[in-house]
Amino acid sequence: MRNPAAAALIATISGQIAVAMAIMTIPVLTPQISQEIEIDASKVGLYSAIVFMGAITFTSIAGSVIDRYGAVRTTQIALAVSSFGLIISTLSIVPAMILGAFATGMGYGIATPAASNLLARTVEAKRRGLIFSIKQSGVPIGGVLLGLIVPRIAQDYGWVTGILSVAITLLILAVFLQIIRNYFDKDLDKNRKISPFETLEALKLAFGDPRLRPLAISSFIYAMMQLSIFTYFVVFLVEKVDFTPVLAGFVFSIMHLGGTFGRPFLGWVSDRVLPARPLLSLVGFCIFFCSLALISLDNQWPYPSILLLSAITGLITAGWNGVYISEIARVVDPKQIGRATGGVSAFTFFGVAIGPAVFSGVLEFSGNYTAPLLILGIAALGPAILLMLKSPEKS
């Protein structure tokens, strides 16, 4: 293969786009789904909580799965499991929705450690911030594609068809990845055991290592804000700004377009201008100001201003992921990258599981969006200050 790094990047970003689309499909189609099966749209946060409980379950054992089956095969497993989760969700009954949410999250949970393992073996260390962030830009790209295409499919052919269109896309990609599987998945440990106890080991590594602990805490808090906004943004625009579901889906895609630009941009900044930790600290302060801006958003805002705020919010709330993952790869032993990424990602997924659920509870209690947005915005100030403290280079 002439350029393994390019092939690895294309494979990993494609996988990230697909699994990101999978976890966001139900939240984006919630306005259409809730009309047909009479589920309160405000409960979508509980769906996202279940998704990321599934992600937590699998991300921490990803290191062993990768060692045994390879990074590409692990990505194929992630795509197949997420596709199954979407398909089972079309049964339109609550138990199927719960199972589908959990399965979709399981697939999402192992995709990031697999991608990190593959890129760490093929990309130069000095370019990791940018390349890891480009790979992570697959998540907002998935949001852009989802917001532009799937609500329209759901409107024209029904929400079940919208969901199935995403599920089939995942399966097609899994088949195509077989082309590069034999090149990258070498030196496998066929006897490597996969144990649920690895979850505890990965969490202990992430929280016990003083280089990783601030990253774990900050990703937990930042992810709460990120997924709360992504989960509720379409419903927020329909209810508070009086947008139609299709128009709200378009603005949702603009938010993800901001994140698509933000991830490689912040990755470049971390490589060339501002190191990862102070950059991540700055992100926390910016998240706080974004929450204040969203609180003031209503149907009196000019449409271009709404688009601009959506793009900036996407850049800030979604742009940091590649930076923290590349920092994990920088500070730990190469053999520990899969487990360390899985352990820190577990904290990230705790945040995205708890965030929408907290948002849902506060929203129901307060009756408006001000309280949940303010709480999560203030919470981001904590890691912003923590990351300003000096971290040891060695544990």
SULCORQUI-V437456 format. One record per backbone hydrogen bond with DSSP energy under -0.5 kcal/mol. CO is the residue of the C=O (numbers start at 1). NH is the residue of the N-H. E is the energy in kcal/mol with one decimal. If there is no record, write none. Layout:
<<CO | NH | E> <CO | NH | E>>
This chain:
<<3 | 7 | -2.1> <4 | 8 | -2.8> <5 | 9 | -2.3> <6 | 10 | -2.5> <7 | 11 | -2.3> <8 | 12 | -2.6> <9 | 13 | -2.7> <10 | 14 | -1.9> <11 | 15 | -2.0> <12 | 16 | -2.3> <13 | 17 | -2.3> <14 | 18 | -2.1> <15 | 19 | -2.5> <16 | 20 | -2.1> <17 | 21 | -2.1> <18 | 22 | -1.8> <19 | 23 | -1.9> <20 | 24 | -1.4> <21 | 25 | -1.1> <22 | 25 | -0.5> <22 | 26 | -0.5> <24 | 28 | -2.3> <25 | 29 | -1.9> <26 | 30 | -0.5> <27 | 30 | -0.8> <29 | 32 | -0.5> <29 | 33 | -2.8> <30 | 34 | -3.2> <31 | 35 | -0.9> <32 | 36 | -1.1> <33 | 36 | -0.6> <33 | 37 | -2.5> <34 | 38 | -1.0> <40 | 43 | -2.0> <41 | 44 | -1.6> <42 | 45 | -0.7> <43 | 46 | -1.5> <43 | 47 | -1.0> <44 | 48 | -2.0> <45 | 49 | -1.8> <46 | 50 | -1.9> <47 | 51 | -2.3> <48 | 52 | -2.1> <49 | 53 | -1.3> <50 | 54 | -1.9> <51 | 55 | -1.5> <52 | 56 | -2.2> <53 | 57 | -1.8> <54 | 58 | -1.4> <55 | 59 | -2.8> <56 | 60 | -1.0> <58 | 61 | -1.0> <59 | 62 | -1.0> <61 | 65 | -1.7> <62 | 66 | -2.9> <63 | 67 | -2.1> <64 | 68 | -2.2> <65 | 69 | -2.8> <65 | 70 | -0.5> <66 | 70 | -2.2> <67 | 189 | -2.7> <70 | 74 | -2.1> <71 | 75 | -1.8> <72 | 76 | -2.2> <73 | 77 | -2.4> <74 | 78 | -2.3> <75 | 79 | -2.3> <76 | 80 | -2.3> <77 | 81 | -2.6> <78 | 82 | -2.2> <79 | 83 | -2.2> <80 | 84 | -2.2> <81 | 85 | -2.0> <82 | 86 | -1.9> <83 | 87 | -2.4> <84 | 88 | -2.6> <85 | 89 | -1.2> <86 | 90 | -0.7> <87 | 90 | -1.1> <88 | 91 | -1.4> <89 | 92 | -1.4> <93 | 97 | -2.2> <94 | 98 | -2.4> <95 | 99 | -2.5> <96 | 100 | -2.9> <97 | 101 | -2.5> <98 | 102 | -2.3> <99 | 103 | -2.5> <100 | 104 | -2.4> <101 | 105 | -2.0> <102 | 106 | -2.0> <103 | 107 | -1.9> <104 | 108 | -1.9> <105 | 109 | -2.4> <106 | 110 | -1.1> <107 | 111 | -0.8> <108 | 111 | -0.5> <108 | 112 | -0.9> <109 | 113 | -0.5> <110 | 114 | -1.4> <111 | 115 | -2.2> <112 | 116 | -2.6> <113 | 117 | -2.3> <114 | 118 | -2.1> <115 | 119 | -2.6> <116 | 120 | -2.5> <117 | 121 | -1.0> <119 | 122 | -1.3> <119 | 123 | -2.3> <124 | 127 | -1.5> <125 | 128 | -1.3> <127 | 131 | -2.6> <128 | 132 | -3.1> <129 | 133 | -1.3> <130 | 134 | -2.4> <131 | 135 | -2.5> <132 | 136 | -2.4> <133 | 137 | -1.2> <135 | 138 | -1.7> <136 | 139 | -1.8> <136 | 140 | -0.5> <137 | 141 | -2.3> <138 | 142 | -2.2> <139 | 143 | -1.7> <140 | 144 | -2.5> <141 | 145 | -2.7> <142 | 146 | -2.4> <143 | 147 | -2.8> <144 | 148 | -2.0> <145 | 149 | -2.2> <145 | 150 | -0.5> <146 | 150 | -1.3> <146 | 151 | -0.8> <149 | 153 | -2.0> <150 | 154 | -2.8> <151 | 155 | -2.2> <152 | 156 | -2.2> <153 | 157 | -3.1> <154 | 158 | -1.6> <158 | 162 | -1.6> <159 | 163 | -2.2> <160 | 164 | -2.6> <161 | 165 | -2.0> <162 | 166 | -1.1> <163 | 167 | -2.1> <164 | 168 | -2.6> <165 | 169 | -1.3> <166 | 170 | -1.9> <167 | 171 | -1.6> <168 | 172 | -2.2> <169 | 173 | -2.1> <170 | 174 | -2.1> <171 | 175 | -1.7> <172 | 176 | -2.0> <173 | 177 | -2.1> <175 | 178 | -1.2> <176 | 179 | -1.8> <177 | 180 | -1.1> <177 | 181 | -0.7> <178 | 182 | -0.6> <180 | 184 | -1.8> <181 | 185 | -2.7> <184 | 186 | -1.8> <188 | 190 | -1.1> <189 | 192 | -1.8> <193 | 195 | -0.6> <195 | 198 | -1.7> <196 | 199 | -1.4> <197 | 200 | -0.6> <197 | 201 | -1.4> <198 | 202 | -2.9> <199 | 203 | -2.2> <200 | 204 | -2.5> <201 | 205 | -2.2> <202 | 206 | -2.3> <203 | 207 | -2.4> <204 | 208 | -2.5> <205 | 209 | -1.7> <208 | 210 | -0.6> <209 | 212 | -1.1> <209 | 213 | -2.5> <210 | 214 | -0.6> <212 | 216 | -2.5> <213 | 217 | -2.5> <214 | 218 | -2.5> <215 | 219 | -2.4> <216 | 220 | -1.8> <217 | 221 | -2.0> <218 | 222 | -3.0> <219 | 223 | -2.0> <220 | 224 | -1.2> <221 | 225 | -1.5> <222 | 226 | -2.6> <223 | 227 | -2.6> <224 | 228 | -1.5> <225 | 229 | -2.3> <226 | 230 | -2.4> <227 | 231 | -2.5> <228 | 232 | -2.1> <229 | 233 | -1.7> <232 | 236 | -3.4> <233 | 237 | -2.5> <234 | 238 | -2.1> <235 | 239 | -2.7> <236 | 240 | -2.9> <236 | 241 | -0.7> <237 | 241 | -0.9> <237 | 243 | -2.1> <240 | 299 | -0.7> <244 | 248 | -2.9> <245 | 249 | -2.1> <246 | 250 | -1.8> <247 | 251 | -2.3> <248 | 252 | -2.4> <249 | 253 | -1.7> <250 | 254 | -1.5> <251 | 255 | -1.9> <252 | 256 | -1.7> <253 | 257 | -1.9> <254 | 258 | -2.0> <255 | 259 | -1.6> <256 | 260 | -2.4> <257 | 261 | -2.0> <258 | 262 | -2.6> <259 | 263 | -2.2> <260 | 264 | -0.8> <261 | 265 | -1.8> <262 | 266 | -3.1> <263 | 267 | -2.1> <264 | 268 | -2.5> <265 | 269 | -2.4> <266 | 270 | -2.3> <267 | 271 | -1.4> <268 | 272 | -2.3> <269 | 273 | -2.6> <269 | 274 | -2.3> <275 | 279 | -2.0> <276 | 280 | -2.8> <277 | 281 | -2.0> <278 | 282 | -2.1> <279 | 283 | -1.8> <280 | 284 | -1.4> <281 | 285 | -1.3> <282 | 286 | -2.0> <283 | 287 | -2.4> <284 | 288 | -1.5> <285 | 289 | -1.6> <286 | 290 | -2.2> <287 | 291 | -2.1> <288 | 292 | -1.5> <289 | 293 | -1.9> <290 | 294 | -2.4> <291 | 295 | -1.7> <292 | 296 | -1.1> <293 | 297 | -0.5> <294 | 297 | -1.0> <298 | 301 | -1.6> <302 | 306 | -1.8> <303 | 307 | -2.1> <304 | 308 | -2.3> <305 | 309 | -2.7> <306 | 310 | -2.3> <307 | 311 | -2.3> <308 | 312 | -2.5> <309 | 313 | -2.7> <310 | 314 | -2.3> <311 | 315 | -2.3> <312 | 316 | -2.4> <313 | 317 | -2.9> <314 | 318 | -1.8> <315 | 319 | -1.0> <318 | 321 | -0.6> <320 | 324 | -1.7> <321 | 325 | -1.8> <322 | 326 | -2.2> <323 | 327 | -1.7> <324 | 328 | -1.6> <325 | 329 | -1.8> <326 | 330 | -1.5> <327 | 331 | -1.9> <328 | 332 | -1.5> <333 | 336 | -2.2> <334 | 337 | -1.1> <336 | 340 | -3.4> <337 | 341 | -2.8> <338 | 342 | -2.1> <339 | 343 | -2.7> <340 | 344 | -2.7> <341 | 345 | -2.6> <342 | 346 | -1.6> <343 | 347 | -1.1> <344 | 348 | -1.9> <345 | 349 | -3.0> <346 | 350 | -2.1> <347 | 351 | -2.0> <348 | 352 | -2.0> <349 | 353 | -2.0> <350 | 354 | -2.7> <351 | 355 | -3.0> <352 | 356 | -0.8> <353 | 357 | -0.8> <354 | 358 | -3.2> <355 | 359 | -3.0> <356 | 360 | -2.6> <357 | 361 | -2.4> <358 | 362 | -2.9> <359 | 363 | -2.6> <360 | 364 | -2.4> <361 | 365 | -2.2> <362 | 366 | -3.0> <363 | 367 | -2.5> <368 | 372 | -0.5> <369 | 373 | -1.7> <370 | 374 | -2.4> <371 | 375 | -2.4> <372 | 376 | -2.0> <373 | 377 | -2.0> <374 | 378 | -2.5> <375 | 379 | -2.1> <376 | 380 | -1.2> <378 | 381 | -1.5> <379 | 382 | -1.2> <379 | 383 | -0.6> <380 | 384 | -1.3> <381 | 385 | -1.7> <382 | 386 | -2.2> <383 | 387 | -2.7> <385 | 388 | -1.2> <386 | 389 | -1.6>>
